[in-house]
Amino acid sequence: MTALRLDFEWRLTLFTLLLFPLLVSLGFWQLDRADEKRALAAAQAARMAQAPLTLVELSEDEAGASLAYTPVVLRGHFHPEFTILKDNQLREGRYGVDVLGLFLDRASGYWVLLNRGWVPADPARRSLPAVPAPAGEFTLQASVYAPPGDPYTLAPERLDAISWPLLVQDTGDAALRGRLAEMLGGPLFPLELRLAPDAPAGFRRDWPLMNSSPAKHRGYAVQWFTMAAALLVLFALRSSNLMAVLRGRSEESE
């Protein structure tokens, strides 16, 4: 019977001692992220189930991330000319833009950047989709959108010569919002609103609630733990005669 022998090569041992804790910690970090996303999804679902507020009620609170996904009811009309297209919006690998109308909420006096949804567009930007503003008075359901972080933009928005529809990278850009308020002659609500899925005057509205789901983070955790286990197996095989011992036991049992 072959005896088990150990031979720890220092470079492989040092490599394993450094990398194994890192892989395990990354796995637990992804599990923590999954728990955070699960709690966030539950909080979002609870907020979306609330009765809708008016902009008058909403503006009495501090506009910020705490208002994200709060249901809102709007009553008023769209500006007939001013339409904004948010660039670089992908659906199923296809390029498109989000269409944002400027909606005047009569009760509050706020102009609102109201995201009406996604439409396909020319990825070369040689032409922009025709998206006329709906005419007439509307009562619309929407929800507050608060971006999770600062968006990545390639360059500052060019606002010297505005033509409509206006293609932009970031609707939260302070210079853009200031210019719009100046052109509209009235206050602009500080956060973007997104039109409810069943509300009229919209396009495709399947925005994800979060950039990655709890299940995806759990999947990442499994990958990190699997890599840690594979590293241990490799270390055990390279630092011992374990395979010879196992073969010897197998031959004895035959």
Backbone bond lengths (Angstrom), bond angles and torsions (degrees), N, CA, C in turn:
res aa  C-N    CA-C-N  psi(-1)  N-CA   C-N-CA  omega(-1)  CA-C   N-CA-C  phi
1 M - - - 1.466 - - 1.541 108.99 -
2 T 1.321 115.62 128.22 1.457 121.12 -177.94 1.527 110.19 -74.71
3 A 1.353 115.43 130.00 1.465 119.95 179.50 1.532 109.73 -85.04
4 L 1.316 114.76 147.64 1.473 120.27 179.50 1.520 109.11 -76.56
5 R 1.339 115.49 127.14 1.457 120.74 177.62 1.532 109.20 -121.59
6 L 1.332 115.75 144.17 1.459 121.70 179.64 1.519 109.81 -114.24
7 D 1.318 116.41 139.43 1.460 121.60 178.80 1.537 107.65 -143.62
8 F 1.334 116.03 94.96 1.461 121.09 -174.75 1.529 110.53 -85.11
9 E 1.336 115.48 105.89 1.465 120.84 174.72 1.525 107.59 -76.66
10 W 1.327 117.31 126.58 1.469 120.27 -166.46 1.524 113.14 -63.53
11 R 1.326 117.53 -36.47 1.469 118.51 -178.36 1.528 111.45 -68.56
12 L 1.329 117.14 -43.32 1.462 119.96 177.64 1.522 110.91 -66.32
13 T 1.335 116.59 -38.66 1.464 120.18 179.06 1.522 111.34 -63.75
14 L 1.336 116.36 -45.50 1.460 120.06 178.89 1.528 110.95 -63.05
15 F 1.327 115.40 -42.48 1.462 119.82 178.79 1.530 110.84 -59.51
16 T 1.324 117.21 -43.97 1.465 121.69 -179.13 1.525 111.16 -67.63
17 L 1.337 116.80 -41.98 1.465 120.31 -179.81 1.531 111.76 -63.41
18 L 1.315 116.93 -31.37 1.465 120.17 179.61 1.524 112.02 -82.79
19 L 1.322 116.38 -41.88 1.471 119.69 -172.07 1.525 112.91 -82.31
20 F 1.324 118.17 -36.72 1.469 119.63 -175.68 1.524 112.57 -59.69
21 P 1.362 119.57 -49.96 1.477 117.79 178.39 1.528 112.86 -60.83
22 L 1.336 116.73 -33.77 1.458 119.71 179.11 1.523 110.93 -64.49
23 L 1.328 117.37 -45.81 1.468 120.98 -179.80 1.526 111.11 -62.87
24 V 1.332 116.38 -42.19 1.473 119.60 179.87 1.526 110.50 -65.86
25 S 1.345 116.82 -42.32 1.468 119.63 -179.88 1.526 111.00 -64.69
26 L 1.319 117.89 -35.97 1.465 120.60 176.82 1.530 110.62 -65.57
27 G 1.323 116.54 -37.15 1.458 119.45 176.56 1.511 112.61 -63.08
28 F 1.340 116.62 -45.71 1.470 119.48 178.51 1.526 111.43 -68.21
29 W 1.334 117.23 -32.38 1.469 119.71 176.40 1.522 110.68 -63.13
30 Q 1.323 117.12 -40.46 1.466 119.78 177.70 1.527 111.37 -67.29
31 L 1.320 117.45 -34.49 1.468 119.31 175.35 1.531 110.61 -65.53
32 D 1.343 116.90 -39.73 1.470 119.91 175.79 1.525 110.92 -62.63
33 R 1.337 116.64 -40.62 1.462 120.52 177.75 1.524 110.88 -63.13
34 A 1.329 117.09 -37.13 1.465 120.48 177.78 1.523 110.61 -63.78
35 D 1.338 116.51 -41.20 1.465 120.19 177.72 1.529 110.57 -64.17
36 E 1.338 117.08 -41.00 1.465 120.33 178.16 1.527 110.95 -62.29
37 K 1.336 116.79 -45.29 1.460 120.03 -179.28 1.537 111.17 -65.96
38 R 1.333 116.90 -34.98 1.469 120.03 178.34 1.529 110.10 -66.24
39 A 1.334 117.05 -41.94 1.466 120.39 177.76 1.523 110.54 -66.52
40 L 1.335 116.97 -39.47 1.459 120.72 178.68 1.519 111.32 -64.06
41 A 1.333 116.33 -42.67 1.464 120.06 179.22 1.528 111.02 -62.88
42 A 1.346 116.87 -39.29 1.461 120.12 178.71 1.527 110.91 -65.90
43 A 1.342 116.67 -41.06 1.463 120.18 178.89 1.530 110.80 -66.05
44 Q 1.330 116.78 -39.37 1.457 120.24 178.51 1.522 111.01 -64.90
45 A 1.329 116.69 -42.81 1.461 120.50 179.96 1.528 110.70 -62.67
46 A 1.344 116.43 -40.93 1.463 120.06 179.19 1.523 111.04 -64.85
47 R 1.344 116.46 -40.58 1.464 120.04 -179.87 1.526 111.19 -67.39
48 M 1.328 116.30 -39.98 1.462 120.03 -179.16 1.524 112.29 -68.09
49 A 1.334 116.46 -21.26 1.463 120.33 179.58 1.523 112.49 -83.82
50 Q 1.331 118.17 -6.04 1.458 121.23 -179.72 1.529 111.04 -71.08
51 A 1.325 115.49 159.14 1.461 120.30 173.98 1.523 109.03 -66.40
52 P 1.334 118.53 140.39 1.470 120.31 -178.09 1.523 112.46 -65.39
53 L 1.328 114.89 145.53 1.454 122.58 177.21 1.526 109.76 -102.67
54 T 1.311 115.95 159.02 1.459 120.17 170.27 1.527 108.71 -85.67
55 L 1.317 116.92 164.07 1.458 119.47 177.27 1.524 111.49 -65.63
56 V 1.328 117.19 -27.91 1.464 119.82 176.15 1.522 109.54 -62.54
57 E 1.335 117.08 -45.79 1.467 120.83 178.45 1.526 110.79 -67.63
58 L 1.321 115.97 -40.04 1.461 120.07 -176.67 1.523 111.66 -68.34
59 S 1.317 117.21 -37.53 1.460 120.79 -176.42 1.522 112.11 -72.12
60 E 1.331 117.64 -13.10 1.461 120.50 176.58 1.520 111.18 -76.11
61 D 1.346 116.23 -17.72 1.459 121.18 177.04 1.526 108.36 -95.44
62 E 1.311 116.67 167.45 1.465 120.81 178.94 1.516 109.08 -75.95
63 A 1.328 117.24 121.68 1.464 120.84 -179.95 1.515 109.24 -74.02
64 G 1.301 116.43 117.85 1.463 120.23 -179.10 1.508 109.81 -173.51
65 A 1.325 115.57 -166.08 1.458 120.40 -176.28 1.528 112.16 -61.96
66 S 1.353 117.94 -24.62 1.458 120.30 180.00 1.525 112.25 -65.24
67 L 1.333 117.58 -18.15 1.462 121.22 -179.62 1.517 112.89 -92.80
68 A 1.313 118.37 -2.23 1.459 121.00 -175.72 1.527 111.19 -55.65
69 Y 1.336 115.89 134.03 1.457 125.78 177.28 1.529 113.59 71.81
70 T 1.336 117.79 8.89 1.460 119.76 175.01 1.526 109.61 -68.13
71 P 1.343 118.76 127.72 1.465 120.49 179.17 1.531 111.31 -68.94
72 V 1.313 115.40 142.57 1.460 121.90 -177.09 1.528 108.43 -135.80
73 V 1.333 116.28 145.53 1.457 120.89 172.68 1.533 108.19 -113.86
74 L 1.328 115.31 133.01 1.459 122.14 -178.24 1.525 109.51 -119.07
75 R 1.324 115.88 144.20 1.473 120.71 175.50 1.524 107.93 -135.81
76 G 1.312 116.03 117.81 1.451 119.31 -179.10 1.509 111.34 166.50
77 H 1.337 116.21 -144.10 1.464 119.51 -176.03 1.524 110.03 -145.28
78 F 1.339 115.24 160.39 1.454 121.99 176.50 1.528 110.21 -83.95
79 H 1.327 115.06 148.60 1.459 118.80 170.77 1.534 107.26 -67.11
80 P 1.319 119.09 132.21 1.464 120.63 -173.82 1.517 114.68 -68.90
81 E 1.337 118.05 -17.86 1.468 120.01 -173.18 1.515 113.38 -117.93
82 F 1.320 117.36 -37.86 1.461 120.26 -170.49 1.529 110.63 -81.95
83 T 1.327 116.50 110.36 1.457 123.32 174.42 1.517 108.30 -131.03
84 I 1.320 116.62 136.43 1.463 122.64 -178.55 1.523 109.20 -116.00
85 L 1.325 115.44 138.25 1.466 122.19 178.38 1.528 108.53 -113.86
86 K 1.325 116.06 120.87 1.470 120.34 178.48 1.521 108.64 -86.84
87 D 1.328 115.14 120.68 1.460 122.66 -172.46 1.530 112.10 -75.07
88 N 1.354 113.96 162.51 1.470 122.84 170.48 1.526 113.60 60.54
89 Q 1.317 116.72 47.29 1.460 121.60 175.66 1.532 108.43 -107.07
90 L 1.322 117.05 120.52 1.462 121.70 -175.12 1.526 110.29 -108.17
91 R 1.312 115.46 140.83 1.464 122.64 171.77 1.517 107.86 -133.30
92 E 1.352 115.37 117.45 1.462 121.30 179.01 1.527 111.15 53.33
93 G 1.340 116.30 40.34 1.445 122.06 178.35 1.511 115.21 79.22
94 R 1.314 118.06 2.44 1.466 121.66 -178.09 1.525 110.02 -103.17
95 Y 1.335 115.94 134.73 1.454 120.69 -179.38 1.526 111.33 -73.83
96 G 1.318 115.29 143.90 1.455 120.44 176.16 1.515 110.40 -165.40
97 V 1.311 115.52 -171.41 1.466 121.98 -179.96 1.523 108.85 -135.19
98 D 1.321 115.59 153.36 1.464 121.52 168.60 1.521 108.07 -89.60
99 V 1.332 115.94 136.57 1.460 121.86 -178.08 1.523 108.77 -99.83
100 L 1.331 116.30 120.28 1.460 121.10 179.45 1.523 109.65 -117.05
101 G 1.320 114.97 120.23 1.448 120.14 173.90 1.515 110.08 -93.73
102 L 1.320 116.02 156.96 1.465 121.35 173.62 1.513 107.45 -98.24
103 F 1.322 115.09 113.34 1.458 122.77 -171.96 1.518 109.22 -111.91
104 L 1.332 116.92 128.28 1.460 121.63 178.08 1.521 109.45 -92.82
105 D 1.333 115.73 112.87 1.456 121.33 176.15 1.527 107.92 -85.66
106 R 1.314 116.81 113.14 1.468 121.08 -170.37 1.524 112.43 -66.22
107 A 1.322 117.71 -38.99 1.465 119.91 -175.02 1.526 112.18 -64.94
108 S 1.317 116.90 -40.07 1.474 120.44 -176.80 1.521 112.75 -95.09
109 G 1.337 117.47 -22.28 1.454 121.04 -174.80 1.514 113.50 80.37
110 Y 1.340 117.79 4.41 1.452 121.84 178.81 1.529 111.13 -82.41
111 W 1.320 115.22 139.50 1.454 120.84 161.10 1.517 107.48 -85.37
112 V 1.322 116.72 139.31 1.459 121.97 -175.05 1.526 109.60 -124.05
113 L 1.331 115.27 133.77 1.462 119.73 168.56 1.528 107.31 -79.73
114 L 1.327 115.94 102.14 1.461 121.81 -173.27 1.523 109.56 -105.45
115 N 1.320 115.42 112.15 1.457 121.61 -179.74 1.523 109.27 -76.03
116 R 1.335 115.89 114.79 1.464 121.96 -177.23 1.523 112.90 -90.71
117 G 1.340 117.43 -6.39 1.457 119.89 177.30 1.519 113.14 121.29
118 W 1.335 114.70 -173.24 1.465 123.32 -171.28 1.523 111.00 -101.81
119 V 1.335 115.21 141.65 1.470 121.54 171.54 1.525 108.04 -134.16
120 P 1.345 118.42 148.83 1.472 119.81 175.75 1.520 110.80 -68.26
121 A 1.331 115.50 154.14 1.464 119.99 -177.65 1.517 109.65 -149.35
122 D 1.330 115.59 170.27 1.454 122.66 179.57 1.524 109.18 -76.30
123 P 1.345 119.46 116.87 1.467 120.70 -177.81 1.525 113.07 -64.81
124 A 1.343 118.28 -20.09 1.461 120.90 177.91 1.524 111.92 -83.96
125 R 1.323 117.84 -4.57 1.476 123.55 179.82 1.529 112.62 60.31
126 R 1.325 118.28 24.11 1.461 120.26 178.25 1.519 111.34 -73.55
127 S 1.333 115.61 -25.74 1.463 120.25 176.26 1.516 108.14 -145.70
128 L 1.321 116.11 154.69 1.456 121.85 179.88 1.521 109.07 -110.81
129 P 1.328 117.12 146.97 1.468 119.28 -179.99 1.523 111.87 -64.60
130 A 1.314 115.54 145.04 1.466 121.02 177.14 1.522 108.72 -83.59
131 V 1.314 116.81 115.14 1.466 122.10 -177.41 1.526 108.79 -135.00
132 P 1.316 118.07 76.51 1.468 119.92 -178.89 1.521 111.67 -63.35
133 A 1.318 115.66 149.25 1.463 120.79 178.60 1.526 109.70 -73.60
134 P 1.335 117.69 137.62 1.469 119.67 177.18 1.530 110.84 -64.80
135 A 1.313 116.24 140.38 1.464 121.03 179.30 1.523 110.19 -94.23
136 G 1.334 116.03 152.11 1.456 121.15 175.80 1.512 112.73 104.60
137 E 1.338 114.09 178.34 1.458 122.08 179.41 1.530 109.87 -91.03
138 F 1.336 115.31 141.23 1.460 120.74 -177.65 1.523 110.35 -133.75
139 T 1.325 114.79 147.70 1.461 122.26 163.63 1.521 106.03 -114.01
140 L 1.324 116.41 114.77 1.461 121.06 -169.62 1.527 111.57 -124.73
141 Q 1.320 114.42 144.00 1.459 121.31 171.84 1.527 108.38 -95.87
142 A 1.329 115.80 137.69 1.461 121.17 -179.99 1.522 108.24 -148.26
143 S 1.318 115.73 -179.27 1.469 120.80 175.51 1.518 109.09 -143.21
144 V 1.316 115.26 154.46 1.462 121.22 -178.83 1.518 109.32 -75.73
145 Y 1.323 115.31 136.57 1.468 120.56 173.94 1.520 108.84 -115.52
146 A 1.319 116.53 124.09 1.467 122.38 175.22 1.517 107.54 -120.54
147 P 1.336 118.40 113.37 1.473 120.06 -177.66 1.512 111.44 -59.79
148 P 1.347 117.90 144.68 1.473 120.63 -177.21 1.520 114.04 -70.55
149 G 1.316 118.21 -17.10 1.462 121.71 -179.58 1.514 109.94 -168.30
150 D 1.318 115.26 -177.85 1.458 119.83 178.92 1.520 109.79 -70.44
151 P 1.328 118.24 128.93 1.468 120.34 -179.70 1.521 111.37 -73.02
152 Y 1.325 114.92 154.80 1.468 120.22 176.10 1.522 108.61 -87.05
153 T 1.309 117.19 125.69 1.456 122.11 178.31 1.516 109.79 -124.65
154 L 1.319 115.78 146.06 1.456 121.13 -177.47 1.523 112.31 -77.88
155 A 1.330 116.92 -31.81 1.467 121.42 -177.51 1.520 107.94 -161.38
156 P 1.344 117.95 161.82 1.468 119.97 176.00 1.530 111.03 -61.40
157 E 1.328 115.21 149.40 1.466 119.65 178.66 1.534 110.14 -64.61
158 R 1.328 116.28 140.11 1.464 121.57 176.83 1.521 108.82 -92.60
159 L 1.317 115.57 111.41 1.465 120.99 -174.68 1.525 112.21 -118.71
160 D 1.342 116.05 12.82 1.460 118.47 -178.16 1.528 111.98 -74.36
161 A 1.328 116.79 -36.35 1.473 120.92 -179.81 1.526 107.95 -131.72
162 I 1.319 116.99 91.03 1.459 121.65 -176.12 1.532 110.12 -84.52
163 S 1.322 114.69 131.77 1.464 120.70 171.76 1.528 107.78 -129.01
164 W 1.326 115.58 152.08 1.469 120.05 -173.70 1.523 110.16 -111.85
165 P 1.363 116.53 140.18 1.470 127.19 -1.33 1.525 111.18 -69.19
166 L 1.334 115.59 151.24 1.458 122.28 -175.60 1.523 109.47 -99.97
167 L 1.343 115.99 120.88 1.460 121.53 178.68 1.523 109.47 -89.86
168 V 1.338 117.26 122.82 1.466 121.98 -178.45 1.523 109.57 -132.52
169 Q 1.334 114.82 163.13 1.463 120.37 176.56 1.523 112.13 -92.80
170 D 1.340 116.49 -34.07 1.466 121.16 -172.57 1.526 109.40 -140.54
171 T 1.318 116.80 114.64 1.462 120.26 179.44 1.518 112.32 -76.18
172 G 1.337 117.58 -9.00 1.458 120.62 176.99 1.511 113.37 -91.72
173 D 1.331 117.35 2.08 1.457 121.34 -179.32 1.530 110.26 -58.59
174 A 1.338 116.44 126.72 1.463 120.74 -175.00 1.520 112.26 -63.42
175 A 1.336 117.05 -39.30 1.466 119.97 179.93 1.522 110.57 -65.55
176 L 1.323 116.56 -40.50 1.465 120.45 178.45 1.521 110.57 -63.07
177 R 1.319 116.95 -45.33 1.463 119.95 -178.25 1.527 111.25 -65.80
178 G 1.313 116.32 -38.43 1.455 118.68 177.02 1.509 112.26 -64.20
179 R 1.318 116.83 -40.90 1.463 120.82 179.21 1.521 110.59 -66.16
180 L 1.335 117.10 -40.41 1.461 119.97 179.22 1.527 111.25 -64.21
181 A 1.331 116.91 -45.26 1.465 120.02 179.03 1.521 110.63 -59.43
182 E 1.323 116.22 -39.40 1.465 120.54 178.53 1.531 111.13 -64.11
183 M 1.320 116.89 -43.57 1.459 121.11 -178.82 1.524 111.97 -69.75
184 L 1.330 116.22 -34.44 1.459 120.56 -178.33 1.520 112.37 -80.64
185 G 1.306 116.60 -23.58 1.452 120.04 -179.23 1.513 113.41 72.97
186 G 1.317 116.58 26.35 1.464 120.43 179.76 1.511 110.42 -160.00
187 P 1.334 118.56 169.85 1.469 121.66 -176.58 1.529 111.48 -70.14
188 L 1.330 114.62 145.90 1.462 122.01 177.50 1.520 108.29 -109.05
189 F 1.332 116.86 126.61 1.465 120.07 -179.70 1.521 109.17 -59.79
190 P 1.347 117.91 136.03 1.468 120.61 -169.20 1.523 115.67 -69.36
191 L 1.323 119.33 -14.14 1.455 120.79 -178.78 1.527 110.88 -123.02
192 E 1.324 114.36 149.68 1.463 120.41 174.68 1.528 109.51 -70.84
193 L 1.334 116.17 143.33 1.460 121.36 171.79 1.523 108.79 -111.37
194 R 1.322 116.17 149.89 1.459 121.20 178.89 1.521 109.36 -117.26
195 L 1.308 115.35 129.40 1.452 121.74 -177.38 1.525 110.22 -64.31
196 A 1.328 115.90 137.67 1.460 120.82 -179.57 1.530 110.34 -62.50
197 P 1.346 117.95 150.60 1.471 120.89 -176.12 1.521 114.11 -58.65
198 D 1.329 117.75 -31.38 1.465 119.92 -176.90 1.527 112.88 -100.63
199 A 1.332 117.95 7.06 1.465 120.67 -179.68 1.529 109.98 -81.28
200 P 1.336 117.68 150.52 1.466 119.94 177.85 1.524 111.55 -73.35
201 A 1.335 115.42 174.28 1.477 123.43 174.37 1.517 112.45 69.77
202 G 1.337 117.91 25.70 1.455 120.03 -177.26 1.512 113.66 -125.06
203 F 1.337 114.09 177.31 1.456 122.38 178.94 1.528 108.12 -122.06
204 R 1.305 117.83 -149.94 1.468 120.55 -178.57 1.524 109.73 -68.34
205 R 1.337 116.26 124.90 1.467 121.18 -174.78 1.527 110.10 -131.02
206 D 1.306 115.66 78.93 1.465 120.98 178.90 1.518 110.38 -127.05
207 W 1.345 114.72 48.25 1.453 118.99 179.95 1.534 110.58 -63.76
208 P 1.349 117.90 135.38 1.463 118.90 176.43 1.522 110.28 -70.08
209 L 1.336 116.35 143.97 1.459 120.46 178.95 1.520 111.72 -70.14
210 M 1.333 116.95 -28.33 1.463 120.71 179.11 1.521 108.00 -150.90
211 N 1.344 115.37 159.57 1.456 119.11 -174.56 1.521 113.66 -72.20
212 S 1.314 118.64 -21.30 1.465 121.38 175.40 1.517 108.67 -151.05
213 S 1.330 116.52 141.84 1.458 121.92 -174.69 1.523 111.15 -86.02
214 P 1.349 117.79 162.75 1.466 119.69 174.73 1.525 112.28 -57.47
215 A 1.344 117.22 -36.32 1.466 120.13 -179.93 1.523 111.67 -63.02
216 K 1.323 116.76 -36.67 1.467 119.52 178.76 1.524 110.70 -65.99
217 H 1.330 117.26 -40.59 1.464 119.57 177.99 1.531 111.29 -66.13
218 R 1.340 116.55 -37.25 1.468 118.78 175.94 1.526 110.55 -63.87
219 G 1.319 116.27 -38.20 1.457 119.78 176.75 1.520 112.11 -62.62
220 Y 1.333 116.52 -41.27 1.456 120.30 175.65 1.527 111.07 -61.83
221 A 1.340 116.31 -40.32 1.468 119.95 179.55 1.529 110.47 -61.66
222 V 1.319 116.65 -43.48 1.472 120.19 178.44 1.531 110.23 -59.23
223 Q 1.340 117.37 -40.42 1.462 120.70 179.16 1.522 111.47 -62.26
224 W 1.350 116.98 -45.38 1.465 119.50 179.90 1.531 111.66 -64.39
225 F 1.340 116.88 -42.99 1.468 119.77 179.22 1.533 110.93 -65.43
226 T 1.325 117.17 -36.88 1.465 120.45 177.99 1.523 110.96 -64.59
227 M 1.325 116.59 -41.10 1.469 120.14 177.26 1.528 111.05 -63.98
228 A 1.345 115.99 -38.49 1.467 119.04 177.78 1.522 110.70 -64.63
229 A 1.327 117.63 -42.23 1.464 121.03 178.88 1.527 110.88 -65.23
230 A 1.326 117.01 -41.49 1.466 120.34 178.67 1.524 111.09 -62.82
231 L 1.336 116.57 -38.15 1.465 120.33 177.91 1.524 110.87 -62.74
232 L 1.343 117.07 -42.01 1.461 120.16 178.93 1.526 111.59 -64.21
233 V 1.327 115.95 -41.35 1.468 119.72 179.00 1.524 110.17 -63.06
234 L 1.335 116.50 -44.52 1.463 120.23 178.57 1.523 110.98 -61.45
235 F 1.332 116.25 -43.02 1.467 120.21 179.64 1.526 110.63 -62.30
236 A 1.335 116.84 -43.43 1.463 120.56 -179.06 1.527 111.32 -63.90
237 L 1.324 116.34 -40.49 1.461 119.51 -178.63 1.522 112.19 -70.63
238 R 1.353 116.25 -38.24 1.460 119.70 -178.09 1.528 112.65 -79.65
239 S 1.320 117.72 -17.51 1.468 121.14 -174.78 1.523 112.50 -107.46
240 S 1.327 117.99 11.29 1.461 120.81 -179.05 1.521 109.72 -156.72
241 N 1.315 114.08 175.31 1.467 120.44 173.51 1.522 110.15 -101.07
242 L 1.340 115.92 36.94 1.459 120.86 -174.63 1.527 112.07 -58.69
243 M 1.325 118.03 -39.46 1.458 120.10 -179.71 1.522 111.28 -63.74
244 A 1.351 116.97 -39.70 1.462 120.17 178.24 1.521 111.09 -65.02
245 V 1.341 116.27 -39.12 1.467 120.59 178.47 1.520 110.11 -63.47
246 L 1.303 117.12 -44.56 1.464 120.87 -179.45 1.523 111.07 -65.80
247 R 1.342 117.36 -39.16 1.475 119.68 178.10 1.526 110.15 -65.86
248 G 1.346 115.34 -39.36 1.465 117.75 179.71 1.504 112.35 -64.04
249 R 1.325 117.20 -41.54 1.468 120.19 178.54 1.504 110.98 -66.01
250 S 1.345 116.54 -35.96 1.458 119.41 179.10 1.525 110.70 -65.96
251 E 1.333 116.60 -39.86 1.473 119.62 -179.92 1.511 110.48 -67.79
252 E 1.353 118.54 -37.32 1.454 121.39 179.72 1.520 112.72 -66.17
253 S 1.363 115.63 -31.91 1.458 119.02 -177.96 1.512 112.84 -79.02
254 E 1.338 118.19 -12.94 1.484 121.13 -179.29 1.523 111.07 -79.86
